[in-house]
Amino acid sequence: MQCSISGEVANEPVFAASTGLVYEKRVLLKALNSNGGLCPVTQKALSPDELLNVQSNPIVKPRPSTAHSVPSMIQLFQNEWDTLMLESYQLKHQLENTRQELAHSLYQHDAACRVIARLVKERDEARSQLANYKSTKKPQETEDKMEVESNQTQVLPSEIISKFTETNAKLSKERKSRSVPATLASADDIKDYQVNVNKNTKTPLHAVDVHLTGDRILVGGDEGHLVVYENHGNKIHKNFKGHTDRVNDVLVHPTAPVYVSASSDKTARVWKDDSEKAVNVTSNHTNDVTGVSLQPGGDYFCSVSTDSSWGIHNFETPSPLINVNSQNPLTAVNFHPDGFLLCIGENNGVIRLWDVRSSKSVIDFNGHSNSVNSVIFSENGYYLASAAEESTVQLWDLRNQKNTNSITVKGTARSVSFDHSGKYLAVASTEGVSVYTGKQFELVGGFEKHTATTNGVAWGADAQFFASVSSDHHLKVWGKK
């Protein structure tokens, strides 16, 4: 159908009944707007509402005359190819720009994550420092009040101090006349020690002590696990039940069938061979009990806690004979062989020596920067070894009150133990056990059979063997094959 106005084939034909003509709708509407509503052909009034759409097949326009020959078609294809190549180039260029923008965004994201991680680390360190500062900084009035109370009430009864004095005189005389036993293991023997007993337990182990004769081994671990082994660890002698949380420290009485344990359930407990239940439970601490140590006379023991207090106990009554408040959470304890001095490690790395007769701190050692894990005196009473949450073990000489040596171990030091002669020092760390000897503490050997952190180590009689416990659930007894 041809438009009555343009004479061309109409793409959208419409019919006007008043004129009887067919129009191209687009052309007619434009003509009516410009001609005042009159049909440009008949000059009659015509309204767009009168128009009727005419249904017709779509118009296929013929190829232009330029596509009728081979050269013209080649030219047409060449133009289309050039257009396609140009579009492909533009798409590749956009893709490259998008890749660069994505790489830049990923780099910015990685940098932002690193900054956030550093800020989080700095925040945590600041919080930790603030917590340590708050725990160490107390009002002066509180310290003065504490000291007054300590001087007035926290002193051992005179009859107990007299017993300590008698014990001190007796032990000092024995130490002076004591010689190195002929049965003491040599450094070459210890260097070749192998695992003779390997006991797997149900929980990670954190503490170990060996009877003076070497016949009994006491171990403590998670979930209140507390077991006595006999025959050098080959057989269970007693399985004690009572603690409801992790056992942090243990001790075996050298002359009586008595055992003491310290636990995160806020108690220290006394056990005997004739019962699986504790015969005494201390009641003076309000937080984790982290350590226990036997007074050399054998009738009393000390307990320390992260509630910043330490107490002296007998084996029969829950209440302590004295309960002394310190300045910081306490993490380790050991009695001096003379029975008067008490060495206590704190969570800020400070080691304090207390005189139990006056309940006062007399010497401070500052050599660690992290929480003290273990302290031990040599049998002659001259040296003190300390391990903290770091890779260095410090050696202190009490005669001149100085740090005389330091030992760098693999990993983090967890526990230290002198043998009864004082010749050998064993160090348990996150990487195993190391043994040292001599005035300069030369390395005898390393023992790394545990598959997790070695938390405790203790010597047997005459250094003929030593026992170690680990977070890998194992008790290992090392000696000659």
JOMOJO-V177674 format. One record per residue. N is the residue number from 0. RES is the residue in one small letter. PHI is phi as a letter, one per 30 degrees, with the letter a starting at -180 (NA if undefined). NEAR is the number of other C-alpha atoms within 12 Angstrom. Layout:
# JOMOJO-V177674
<<N & RES & PHI & NEAR> <N & RES & PHI & NEAR>>
This chain:
# JOMOJO-V177674
<<0 & m & NA & 24> <1 & q & c & 23> <2 & c & d & 25> <3 & s & d & 27> <4 & i & c & 26> <5 & s & c & 21> <6 & g & i & 15> <7 & e & c & 18> <8 & v & d & 24> <9 & a & d & 30> <10 & n & d & 25> <11 & e & b & 27> <12 & p & d & 32> <13 & v & b & 32> <14 & f & b & 29> <15 & a & c & 29> <16 & a & d & 19> <17 & s & d & 20> <18 & t & c & 22> <19 & g & i & 18> <20 & l & c & 29> <21 & v & c & 33> <22 & y & b & 38> <23 & e & d & 30> <24 & k & e & 31> <25 & r & d & 21> <26 & v & d & 27> <27 & l & d & 34> <28 & l & d & 27> <29 & k & d & 19> <30 & a & d & 26> <31 & l & d & 25> <32 & n & d & 18> <33 & s & d & 13> <34 & n & c & 19> <35 & g & i & 17> <36 & g & i & 22> <37 & l & c & 22> <38 & c & d & 31> <39 & p & d & 25> <40 & v & c & 24> <41 & t & c & 18> <42 & q & i & 15> <43 & k & c & 19> <44 & a & d & 22> <45 & l & b & 28> <46 & s & c & 23> <47 & p & e & 25> <48 & d & d & 16> <49 & e & d & 19> <50 & l & d & 26> <51 & l & c & 21> <52 & n & d & 21> <53 & v & c & 22> <54 & q & d & 15> <55 & s & a & 14> <56 & n & d & 12> <57 & p & d & 13> <58 & i & d & 15> <59 & v & c & 10> <60 & k & d & 11> <61 & p & d & 9> <62 & r & d & 12> <63 & p & d & 12> <64 & s & d & 13> <65 & t & d & 15> <66 & a & c & 15> <67 & h & c & 14> <68 & s & b & 13> <69 & v & d & 12> <70 & p & d & 13> <71 & s & d & 16> <72 & m & d & 17> <73 & i & d & 15> <74 & q & d & 16> <75 & l & d & 20> <76 & f & d & 16> <77 & q & d & 14> <78 & n & d & 14> <79 & e & d & 14> <80 & w & d & 14> <81 & d & d & 14> <82 & t & d & 14> <83 & l & d & 14> <84 & m & d & 14> <85 & l & d & 14> <86 & e & d & 14> <87 & s & d & 14> <88 & y & d & 14> <89 & q & d & 14> <90 & l & d & 14> <91 & k & d & 14> <92 & h & d & 14> <93 & q & d & 14> <94 & l & d & 14> <95 & e & d & 14> <96 & n & d & 14> <97 & t & d & 14> <98 & r & d & 14> <99 & q & d & 14> <100 & e & d & 14> <101 & l & d & 14> <102 & a & d & 14> <103 & h & d & 14> <104 & s & d & 14> <105 & l & d & 14> <106 & y & d & 14> <107 & q & d & 14> <108 & h & d & 14> <109 & d & d & 14> <110 & a & d & 14> <111 & a & d & 14> <112 & c & d & 14> <113 & r & d & 14> <114 & v & d & 14> <115 & i & d & 14> <116 & a & d & 14> <117 & r & d & 14> <118 & l & d & 14> <119 & v & d & 14> <120 & k & d & 14> <121 & e & d & 14> <122 & r & d & 14> <123 & d & d & 14> <124 & e & d & 14> <125 & a & d & 14> <126 & r & d & 14> <127 & s & d & 16> <128 & q & d & 18> <129 & l & d & 14> <130 & a & d & 17> <131 & n & d & 23> <132 & y & d & 16> <133 & k & d & 16> <134 & s & d & 22> <135 & t & c & 23> <136 & k & c & 18> <137 & k & b & 17> <138 & p & e & 13> <139 & q & d & 12> <140 & e & d & 11> <141 & t & d & 15> <142 & e & d & 18> <143 & d & d & 14> <144 & k & d & 15> <145 & m & d & 24> <146 & e & d & 23> <147 & v & d & 18> <148 & e & d & 19> <149 & s & d & 25> <150 & n & d & 20> <151 & q & d & 15> <152 & t & b & 18> <153 & q & c & 26> <154 & v & b & 27> <155 & l & d & 31> <156 & p & e & 19> <157 & s & d & 14> <158 & e & d & 13> <159 & i & d & 25> <160 & i & d & 25> <161 & s & d & 18> <162 & k & d & 24> <163 & f & d & 32> <164 & t & d & 23> <165 & e & d & 19> <166 & t & d & 25> <167 & n & d & 26> <168 & a & d & 20> <169 & k & d & 19> <170 & l & d & 26> <171 & s & d & 24> <172 & k & d & 15> <173 & e & d & 16> <174 & r & d & 22> <175 & k & d & 14> <176 & s & c & 11> <177 & r & d & 16> <178 & s & c & 16> <179 & v & d & 20> <180 & p & d & 16> <181 & a & d & 12> <182 & t & d & 13> <183 & l & d & 24> <184 & a & d & 29> <185 & s & d & 27> <186 & a & d & 24> <187 & d & d & 18> <188 & d & d & 22> <189 & i & d & 33> <190 & k & e & 26> <191 & d & c & 22> <192 & y & e & 32> <193 & q & b & 24> <194 & v & d & 26> <195 & n & c & 24> <196 & v & b & 28> <197 & n & b & 26> <198 & k & c & 31> <199 & n & c & 22> <200 & t & c & 27> <201 & k & d & 20> <202 & t & b & 26> <203 & p & d & 33> <204 & l & c & 41> <205 & h & b & 48> <206 & a & b & 51> <207 & v & a & 50> <208 & d & b & 52> <209 & v & b & 41> <210 & h & d & 37> <211 & l & e & 29> <212 & t & d & 24> <213 & g & i & 31> <214 & d & d & 30> <215 & r & c & 40> <216 & i & b & 49> <217 & l & c & 50> <218 & v & b & 55> <219 & g & b & 48> <220 & g & a & 39> <221 & d & d & 30> <222 & e & h & 24> <223 & g & i & 35> <224 & h & d & 36> <225 & l & b & 48> <226 & v & b & 42> <227 & v & c & 40> <228 & y & c & 35> <229 & e & b & 23> <230 & n & h & 21> <231 & h & h & 36> <232 & g & j & 39> <233 & n & d & 20> <234 & k & b & 19> <235 & i & d & 22> <236 & h & c & 25> <237 & k & a & 27> <238 & n & c & 29> <239 & f & d & 35> <240 & k & b & 25> <241 & g & l & 29> <242 & h & d & 36> <243 & t & c & 22> <244 & d & b & 27> <245 & r & e & 32> <246 & v & d & 43> <247 & n & c & 49> <248 & d & a & 51> <249 & v & b & 49> <250 & l & b & 44> <251 & v & c & 41> <252 & h & d & 35> <253 & p & d & 27> <254 & t & b & 16> <255 & a & b & 19> <256 & p & d & 25> <257 & v & b & 35> <258 & y & b & 48> <259 & v & b & 52> <260 & s & b & 56> <261 & a & c & 51> <262 & s & b & 43> <263 & s & d & 34> <264 & d & d & 29> <265 & k & i & 32> <266 & t & b & 42> <267 & a & c & 54> <268 & r & b & 48> <269 & v & c & 42> <270 & w & b & 36> <271 & k & b & 27> <272 & d & d & 24> <273 & d & d & 15> <274 & s & a & 19> <275 & e & d & 22> <276 & k & c & 21> <277 & a & d & 29> <278 & v & c & 26> <279 & n & a & 26> <280 & v & b & 31> <281 & t & d & 39> <282 & s & b & 27> <283 & n & c & 32> <284 & h & c & 36> <285 & t & c & 23> <286 & n & b & 26> <287 & d & e & 35> <288 & v & d & 44> <289 & t & c & 47> <290 & g & a & 50> <291 & v & b & 50> <292 & s & b & 46> <293 & l & d & 40> <294 & q & d & 40> <295 & p & e & 34> <296 & g & d & 31> <297 & g & i & 30> <298 & d & c & 24> <299 & y & b & 35> <300 & f & b & 43> <301 & c & c & 50> <302 & s & b & 56> <303 & v & b & 51> <304 & s & b & 44> <305 & t & d & 38> <306 & d & d & 30> <307 & s & i & 32> <308 & s & b & 39> <309 & w & b & 50> <310 & g & b & 44> <311 & i & c & 41> <312 & h & b & 36> <313 & n & c & 31> <314 & f & c & 32> <315 & e & c & 21> <316 & t & c & 21> <317 & p & d & 23> <318 & s & d & 22> <319 & p & d & 32> <320 & l & d & 32> <321 & i & b & 34> <322 & n & b & 34> <323 & v & c & 41> <324 & n & d & 33> <325 & s & c & 37> <326 & q & c & 35> <327 & n & b & 34> <328 & p & e & 36> <329 & l & c & 43> <330 & t & b & 48> <331 & a & a & 49> <332 & v & a & 50> <333 & n & a & 48> <334 & f & d & 41> <335 & h & d & 38> <336 & p & e & 36> <337 & d & d & 33> <338 & g & i & 40> <339 & f & c & 37> <340 & l & c & 34> <341 & l & b & 44> <342 & c & c & 49> <343 & i & b & 55> <344 & g & c & 50> <345 & e & c & 46> <346 & n & d & 36> <347 & n & c & 36> <348 & g & j & 35> <349 & v & d & 36> <350 & i & c & 47> <351 & r & c & 37> <352 & l & c & 36> <353 & w & c & 31> <354 & d & c & 25> <355 & v & d & 40> <356 & r & d & 29> <357 & s & c & 25> <358 & s & h & 36> <359 & k & b & 30> <360 & s & d & 26> <361 & v & c & 21> <362 & i & b & 22> <363 & d & c & 24> <364 & f & c & 34> <365 & n & b & 25> <366 & g & b & 30> <367 & h & c & 31> <368 & s & c & 25> <369 & n & b & 30> <370 & s & e & 33> <371 & v & d & 45> <372 & n & c & 47> <373 & s & a & 52> <374 & v & b & 48> <375 & i & a & 46> <376 & f & c & 41> <377 & s & d & 33> <378 & e & d & 33> <379 & n & d & 30> <380 & g & i & 33> <381 & y & d & 24> <382 & y & c & 33> <383 & l & b & 46> <384 & a & c & 51> <385 & s & b & 53> <386 & a & b & 50> <387 & a & b & 41> <388 & e & d & 31> <389 & e & a & 28> <390 & s & c & 28> <391 & t & c & 32> <392 & v & c & 45> <393 & q & c & 42> <394 & l & c & 36> <395 & w & b & 34> <396 & d & c & 23> <397 & l & d & 25> <398 & r & d & 14> <399 & n & c & 13> <400 & q & h & 20> <401 & k & b & 21> <402 & n & d & 24> <403 & t & c & 23> <404 & n & a & 22> <405 & s & b & 25> <406 & i & b & 33> <407 & t & c & 24> <408 & v & c & 33> <409 & k & d & 24> <410 & g & i & 27> <411 & t & c & 32> <412 & a & d & 41> <413 & r & c & 45> <414 & s & a & 51> <415 & v & b & 48> <416 & s & a & 47> <417 & f & d & 42> <418 & d & d & 38> <419 & h & d & 37> <420 & s & d & 32> <421 & g & i & 35> <422 & k & d & 33> <423 & y & c & 41> <424 & l & c & 47> <425 & a & c & 50> <426 & v & b & 54> <427 & a & c & 53> <428 & s & b & 43> <429 & t & d & 34> <430 & e & c & 28> <431 & g & k & 36> <432 & v & c & 47> <433 & s & b & 43> <434 & v & c & 43> <435 & y & b & 37> <436 & t & a & 30> <437 & g & i & 18> <438 & k & d & 19> <439 & q & c & 16> <440 & f & h & 29> <441 & e & d & 22> <442 & l & d & 25> <443 & v & d & 26> <444 & g & a & 26> <445 & g & c & 26> <446 & f & b & 35> <447 & e & b & 28> <448 & k & d & 28> <449 & h & d & 34> <450 & t & c & 22> <451 & a & b & 26> <452 & t & e & 31> <453 & t & d & 42> <454 & n & c & 48> <455 & g & a & 49> <456 & v & b & 47> <457 & a & a & 49> <458 & w & d & 45> <459 & g & c & 39> <460 & a & d & 30> <461 & d & h & 31> <462 & a & h & 41> <463 & q & d & 38> <464 & f & a & 42> <465 & f & b & 50> <466 & a & c & 51> <467 & s & b & 55> <468 & v & b & 50> <469 & s & b & 43> <470 & s & d & 32> <471 & d & d & 29> <472 & h & i & 29> <473 & h & c & 35> <474 & l & c & 47> <475 & k & c & 44> <476 & v & c & 46> <477 & w & c & 37> <478 & g & a & 32> <479 & k & d & 20> <480 & k & d & 14>>
